[in-house]
Amino acid sequence: MSNSSKNQKTESKSIKIESIEKFTLSQMKSSFPFEVAYIDHTQSDIDLVNTKNRTVLGRPWLTLLIDESSRSVLALTLSLDSPSFVSNMKVIRECV
């Protein structure tokens, strides 16, 4: 393999790495509210109990849609289902 082909491969790798670094979430900044939002899931520290027969239903998951610009909570949902595509869609629907 010649030096020029090695240099081309090295240049193409560095271009790919630079383009990936440009689109990381930590570097994405918004100028206006509702431009960028993040979805976060956290499991609550409480157990839900059925009042009729006193069975433990489980620990609910809190899903938040947070605006990047203002850091305000745009929407939230509480569910016994673990984080998934469905919980993401629920919180987006709640915001709309």
Buried (B, 14 or more C-beta within 10 A) or exposed (E): EEEEEEEEEEEEEEEEEEEEEEEEEEEEEEEEEEEBBEBEBEEEEEEBEEEEEEEEEBEBBBBBBBBBBEEEEBBBBEBEEEBEEEBBEBBBEEBE
